[in-house]
């Protein structure tokens, strides 16, 4: 199978590495607006060659969009117009509802499979691509009833070979749940980084005390704004909803500290510990 990956960064590059290792792809073509990314991806043996999008589409069995959501919304209509009956187009974007609305009713809708691998790191670019990024992680497939059976089977087989767990949702469900388990984590990390950077100006020795707890909490603040601003933009409603609840919880903790109600604070932390039953 010949696979074209549009976007040769962390997700696209890591997919390319694993698809080659698992024998899914006999040839991997890279498409990227940044020529230096293509050159780096080829030098790292992530892709076999780089091509313009139209040329790559002509010779590919599977086309994977591994670019920010804004870019997916720009590129996908052209791909849907040109896709052949034996080809499959798949995206791996972090929001789904607007992408699915875009392709709804298109005569070639069946050749498209909407997917989101729940995996990643805080780094970006071809250098960030790693082996086994997806092993034992979850792949969400959305609105699969609207994909052709053979297209869905191709993607499901690929997911199995990636050793991922498959979850099926509609686009609305996906965007709601990812707001709670992924998007709020990032926006909180960005805010914490800004808080500490502000205080660091006032007291330049803060980072001398930074250790594992701080590093793990603020790690996501290293993530690229090129990726995350479009996510917040296209999942704005759900992110605002979860952000309101998060701010409410912070205000509650602040109030308890102001009132020196440490018994209530103890019970609140104790209640939060129930997350252990979910995350083991």
C-alpha positions as CSV (number, residue, x, y, z in Angstrom):
1,X,0.0,0.0,0.0
2,X,1.2,3.5,-0.9
3,X,0.5,6.0,1.9
4,X,0.7,9.8,1.6
5,X,1.0,11.7,4.8
6,X,0.2,15.4,4.7
7,X,2.1,17.0,7.6
8,X,5.4,15.3,8.6
9,X,5.5,16.5,12.2
10,X,5.0,14.6,15.4
11,X,1.8,12.7,14.6
12,X,2.4,12.3,10.8
13,X,6.0,11.4,11.3
14,X,5.3,8.9,14.1
15,X,2.5,7.3,12.0
16,X,5.0,7.0,9.0
17,X,7.6,5.3,11.2
18,X,5.1,2.7,12.6
19,X,3.3,2.1,9.3
20,X,6.7,1.2,7.7
21,X,7.8,-1.0,10.7
22,X,4.5,-2.9,10.7
23,X,4.6,-3.5,7.0
24,X,1.4,-1.5,6.4
25,X,3.0,0.8,3.9
26,X,5.4,-0.3,1.1
27,X,6.0,3.4,0.3
28,X,5.4,6.6,2.2
29,X,5.1,10.0,0.5
30,X,5.3,13.2,2.4
31,X,3.5,16.4,1.7
32,X,4.3,19.5,3.7
33,X,4.2,23.3,3.1
34,X,7.6,23.6,4.8
35,X,10.3,22.2,2.4
36,X,12.7,21.9,5.3
37,X,10.3,19.5,7.0
38,X,10.2,17.3,4.0
39,X,14.0,17.3,3.7
40,X,14.4,16.5,7.4
41,X,11.7,13.7,7.2
42,X,13.5,12.2,4.3
43,X,16.9,12.4,6.0
44,X,15.4,10.7,9.0
45,X,14.0,7.9,6.8
46,X,10.5,8.9,7.9
47,X,9.3,9.3,4.3
48,X,10.6,7.9,1.0
49,X,10.0,11.1,-0.9
50,X,8.2,14.4,-0.9
51,X,5.7,15.4,-3.5
52,X,3.2,18.2,-4.3
53,X,-0.2,17.2,-3.1
54,X,-1.8,16.6,-6.5
55,X,1.0,14.3,-7.6
56,X,0.9,12.4,-4.3
57,X,-2.9,11.9,-4.6
58,X,-2.5,10.3,-8.1
59,X,-0.4,7.4,-6.8
60,X,-1.7,6.8,-3.2
61,X,-4.0,4.2,-1.7
62,X,-4.4,6.0,1.6
63,X,-4.0,9.8,2.3
64,X,-3.6,10.9,5.9
65,X,-4.2,14.5,6.9
66,X,-1.9,15.1,9.9
67,X,-2.1,18.9,10.0
68,X,-3.8,21.5,12.2
69,X,-7.6,21.6,12.0
70,X,-7.7,24.9,10.2
71,X,-5.5,23.4,7.5
72,X,-7.6,20.3,7.3
73,X,-10.7,22.4,6.6
74,X,-8.8,24.1,3.8
75,X,-7.3,21.0,2.1
76,X,-10.1,18.4,2.6
77,X,-12.6,19.8,0.1
78,X,-10.0,19.5,-2.7
79,X,-9.2,16.0,-1.7
80,X,-12.9,15.0,-1.5
81,X,-13.4,16.3,-5.0
82,X,-10.5,14.4,-6.5
83,X,-10.5,11.1,-4.5
84,X,-10.9,8.0,-6.6
85,X,-13.3,5.1,-5.8
86,X,-10.4,2.9,-4.5
87,X,-8.7,5.5,-2.4
88,X,-9.3,6.4,1.3
89,X,-8.8,9.8,2.9
90,X,-8.3,9.9,6.7
91,X,-7.7,12.8,9.0
92,X,-6.2,12.6,12.5
93,X,-7.3,16.1,13.8
94,X,-8.1,16.8,17.4
95,X,-11.6,18.2,16.7
96,X,-14.1,16.5,14.6
97,X,-17.5,18.3,14.4
98,X,-16.7,21.0,11.9
99,X,-14.6,18.6,9.7
100,X,-17.6,16.2,9.6
101,X,-20.0,19.0,8.8
102,X,-17.7,20.0,5.9
103,X,-17.9,16.6,4.2
104,X,-21.5,15.9,5.0
105,X,-23.5,15.3,1.8
106,X,-20.4,15.2,-0.4
107,X,-20.8,12.6,-3.2
108,X,-17.5,11.0,-2.2
109,X,-18.2,11.1,1.6
110,X,-17.9,7.4,1.9
111,X,-14.2,7.5,1.0
112,X,-13.4,9.6,4.1
113,X,-12.7,8.2,7.6
114,X,-12.5,10.7,10.6
115,X,-10.0,9.6,13.2
116,X,-8.2,11.0,16.2
117,X,-5.3,9.1,17.9
118,X,-5.3,10.0,21.6
119,X,-1.5,10.2,21.7
120,X,1.2,12.8,21.4
121,X,3.9,14.8,23.2
122,X,4.6,18.5,23.7
123,X,7.1,18.6,20.8
124,X,6.6,19.3,17.1
125,X,8.3,18.8,13.7
126,X,9.9,15.8,12.1
127,X,12.5,15.6,14.9
128,X,9.7,14.9,17.3
129,X,8.5,11.8,15.5
130,X,9.0,8.6,17.6
131,X,8.5,4.9,17.4
132,X,5.6,3.3,19.3
133,X,3.9,6.6,20.0
134,X,0.5,4.9,19.4
135,X,1.1,1.5,21.0
136,X,-1.7,0.7,23.5
137,X,-3.3,4.2,23.0
138,X,-6.8,4.9,21.9
139,X,-7.9,5.7,18.3
140,X,-11.3,7.4,18.1
141,X,-13.2,6.8,14.8
142,X,-16.1,9.2,14.3
143,X,-19.4,8.8,12.3
144,X,-18.2,5.6,10.8
145,X,-21.7,4.8,9.5
146,X,-21.1,7.4,6.8
147,X,-17.8,5.8,5.6
148,X,-17.8,3.0,2.9
149,X,-17.3,-0.4,4.4
150,X,-14.0,-1.1,2.6
151,X,-12.6,2.4,3.6
152,X,-13.5,1.7,7.2
153,X,-11.9,-1.7,7.1
154,X,-8.7,-0.3,5.7
155,X,-8.4,2.1,8.6
156,X,-9.5,-0.4,11.2
157,X,-6.9,-2.8,10.0
158,X,-4.3,-0.1,10.2
159,X,-5.3,0.8,13.8
160,X,-5.0,-2.9,14.7
161,X,-1.5,-3.0,13.4
162,X,-0.7,0.1,15.3
163,X,-1.7,-1.9,18.4
164,X,-4.3,0.7,19.4
165,X,-7.7,0.4,21.0
166,X,-10.6,1.5,18.9
167,X,-13.4,3.7,20.2
168,X,-16.4,4.8,18.1
169,X,-18.2,8.1,18.6
170,X,-20.0,10.8,16.7
171,X,-18.3,14.1,16.2
172,X,-20.2,16.0,18.9
173,X,-19.4,13.3,21.5
174,X,-15.8,13.4,20.5
175,X,-15.4,17.1,20.8
176,X,-17.1,17.2,24.2
177,X,-15.1,14.5,25.7
178,X,-11.7,15.6,24.4
179,X,-12.4,19.1,25.8
180,X,-12.5,17.4,29.3
181,X,-9.6,15.0,29.0
182,X,-7.2,16.8,26.7
183,X,-8.0,20.4,25.8
184,X,-8.5,21.6,29.4
185,X,-5.2,20.0,30.4
186,X,-3.4,22.1,27.7
187,X,-5.1,25.4,28.5
188,X,-4.4,24.9,32.2
189,X,-0.8,24.2,31.5
190,X,-0.4,27.3,29.3
191,X,-2.0,29.4,32.1
192,X,0.3,27.9,34.8
193,X,3.3,28.6,32.7
194,X,2.3,32.2,32.2
195,X,1.6,32.5,35.9
196,X,5.1,31.2,36.9
197,X,6.8,33.2,34.1
198,X,5.1,36.4,35.5
199,X,6.2,35.6,39.1
200,X,9.7,34.6,37.9
201,X,10.2,38.2,36.8
202,X,9.5,39.4,40.3
203,X,11.5,36.7,42.0
204,X,14.2,35.3,39.7
205,X,15.0,32.3,41.8
206,X,11.7,30.4,41.4
207,X,13.1,28.0,38.8
208,X,15.9,26.9,41.2
209,X,13.1,25.1,43.1
210,X,11.3,23.6,40.1
211,X,11.3,19.8,40.3
212,X,9.4,16.8,38.9
213,X,5.9,17.9,40.0
214,X,6.2,21.3,38.3
215,X,7.8,19.9,35.2
216,X,5.0,17.3,34.7
217,X,2.3,19.8,35.4
218,X,3.6,22.5,33.0
219,X,5.0,20.1,30.4
220,X,2.1,20.7,28.0
221,X,2.9,24.4,27.9
222,X,5.7,23.6,25.5
223,X,3.1,22.6,22.8
224,X,2.9,24.5,19.6
225,X,0.4,27.4,19.3
226,X,0.1,26.5,15.6
227,X,-1.7,23.3,16.6
228,X,-3.5,24.4,19.7
229,X,-5.1,27.7,18.7
230,X,-7.1,26.1,15.9
231,X,-8.2,23.4,18.4
232,X,-9.5,26.0,20.9
233,X,-11.1,27.9,18.1
234,X,-13.0,25.0,16.6
235,X,-14.0,23.5,20.0
236,X,-14.6,26.9,21.6
237,X,-18.0,26.1,23.1
238,X,-16.9,22.9,24.8
239,X,-13.6,24.4,26.0
240,X,-15.5,27.4,27.5
241,X,-17.9,25.1,29.3
242,X,-15.1,23.0,30.9
243,X,-13.1,26.2,31.6
244,X,-16.0,27.7,33.5
245,X,-16.2,24.6,35.7
246,X,-12.4,24.6,36.2
247,X,-12.4,28.3,37.2
248,X,-15.3,27.5,39.6
249,X,-13.2,24.8,41.3
250,X,-10.2,27.1,41.5
251,X,-12.4,29.9,43.0
252,X,-13.8,27.4,45.5
253,X,-10.3,26.4,46.6
254,X,-9.3,30.1,46.9
255,X,-12.3,30.8,49.0
256,X,-11.5,28.0,51.4
257,X,-8.0,29.2,51.8
258,X,-9.1,32.7,52.4
259,X,-11.5,31.5,55.1
260,X,-8.9,29.1,56.5
261,X,-11.4,26.3,56.2
262,X,-8.9,23.5,56.1
263,X,-11.4,20.8,57.0
264,X,-13.4,21.6,53.9
265,X,-10.2,21.8,51.8
266,X,-9.2,18.4,53.1
267,X,-12.5,16.9,52.0
268,X,-12.2,18.6,48.6
269,X,-8.8,17.1,48.0
270,X,-10.1,13.8,49.3
271,X,-12.9,14.0,46.8
272,X,-10.5,14.7,44.0
273,X,-8.6,11.5,44.9
274,X,-11.5,9.5,43.4
275,X,-9.8,10.1,40.0
276,X,-7.5,7.1,41.0
277,X,-10.4,4.8,40.2
278,X,-10.4,6.2,36.6
279,X,-6.7,6.7,36.1
280,X,-4.7,3.8,37.4
